[in-house]
Amino acid sequence: MKTLLLTFVLTLSMAAASAEGSSSAKIDAALPRASTADIPGCAIGVQSGDSAPIRHAFGMADLEHAVPIRVDTVFEAGSVSKQFTAAATLILVSEGQLSLDDDVRKYIPEIPDYGHRITVDELLGHTSGLRDWGDIEAIAGWPRSERIYDMADVLHVVGRQRALNFNPGTAWSYTNTGYNLLAIIVQRVSGSTFADFTRDHLFVPLGMTHTQWRDDFRRVVRDRAIAYHRVSDGIYEQMMPFENTYGHGGLLTTVGDLLIWNRALDDGRVAAFVSRALQTRTLLADGHPTIYARGIFERSYHGVREMSHDGSTAGYRAWLGRYPDQHLSIAILCNADNMHTSDLAHSVADRYLPGMKSESTPYTVTPPSTLAGIYESERDGSPLRLTLRDKRLQTDAGLTVMEAADGTFAFEREDGSIAKSGVELSDGGSSHHSGGDGTVYVRAALYAPTSADLVRISGRYHNDEVPVTYQITAVADGLNVIAEGRPGQSRLFVPAYSNAFISDDMMLRLVRGPDGNVTGIRISDDRVWNLPFDRLAN
């Protein structure tokens, strides 16, 4: 069992755990055992074939008042919500009220003209190139947990951006922005609020009686679990989503309602066009399919087709998935940020899908040690370090590189599944592919700037699109970066490779003029690429 599951501290026999009948034994077997249930937990729902759903719960919904999680406790579903936003959009498409090929500026003229048309379908498939508004605000020093945001704020952030991460349709990058915009499109086209439209067209007809949107975070919601951040063993603090944005997330629901939704996708209660489009992979402009359909990922788990999505908002964690060929559906909702729901879901799936074996793979040979070194992504500067450990070439994230007879290679997870594949290029770099999306990595040089080098980088840097000014100072380990006006939001960036620094998942790359002096920086993470900052005069 993964370490992350060992952080669940529970006793399933205690009053804080509840289950429907003895048929929950397979779920019990997927969970670890320990000494107490006085911590947050999860509700789990499983439906196999035509059998009745099995629901199971453990842990506390409210630590202050010692309220246990029940099978019908309401949680926030995070990005599991996206498939409902996609379904609402597709209903309007099926009715002829909009087209997947429509330019989104037809409905939301507040979006800048980037010189490239963005379609509704590119919003659905995360191929629009739009920067993630939440990451932009984090770059400004105001992450989503630190300030109240609403849909008008989303439009305001989008309206300030003067560039995209990439030309629409040419790459894939997950972005919440697209799904907020889809919710706005549904409202403007239908003439109803997004909450009313989804209630009338989805939740009420399907009998999802516990489901609604968190479009007013101050509204009292009966039976809702409080979300928590784990501070240390047994110590938690509240971590609620105090924002009024929705479409990308914000769905309040139960595992029972999510199982109803999954069943409706199978039994025809969701219109055929909508159900089919939700589960069909979107394509890049060159015709390659991505790993994303519309609000749902299509993946393979031990050779079995999996349609799923996980979710994460504040301290809530979620996972909803179907194995359509095996008629198995699993829903998991949790109220602490240390719950890794995808691992728990797969542990449950293992009990219901016996005899699964790792997929056969042509990647059986350890590649030459000459591949070891550090690389940088040509598109966003993200680093890739390959290190030889115990005669295995591995990434810092623990993926193992294996090679096939034809010279191609793959990055394998611990369970043997393939995260992405690649091929070595003649210039010593490599081209990596995952779900139809390709990235070229070039070799980079190790970087050990001197104290004098760091001092020469120090200064003030400004971006108008965020907008924010960074104060950068040299420190012993690298660069200390503070967003002016947010002194409590400083970040330490340490050297990553030549002219590049890293802080968690954020990159800072130097821009130099012809004389070698630093004239600016570029900030990137996985949802915002190459955001330019100009150096201000002292």
Secondary structure, DSSP 8 states (H G I E B T S, - for coil): --HHHHT----TTSTT-EESSGGGHHHHHTS---S---SB-EEEEEEETTS--EEEEESEEETTTTEE--TT-BEE-GGGGHHHHHHHHHHHHHTTSS-TTSBGGGT-TTS---SS--BHHHHHTT-S----HHHHHHHTT--GGGS--BHHHHHHHHHH----SS-TTS-----HHHHHHHHHHHHHHHSS-HHHHHIIIIIHHHT-TT-EE-S-TTS--TTB---EEEEETTEEEE-----B--SSS-EEE-HHHHHHHHHHHHHT-S-HHHHHHHTS--B-TTS-B-SB-SSSEEEEETTEEEEEEEEEETTEEEEEEEETTTTEEEEEEESBTT--HHHHHHHHHHHHSTT------S--B---GGG-EEEEETTT--EEEEEEETTEEEETTS-EEEE-TTSEEEEE-TTS-EEEEEEE-TTS-EEEEETTEEEEEEE-------HHHHHHH-EEEEETTTTEEEEEEEETTEEEEEETT-GGG-EEEEEEETTEEEETTEEEEEEE-TTS-EEEEEEE-SSS--EEEEE---
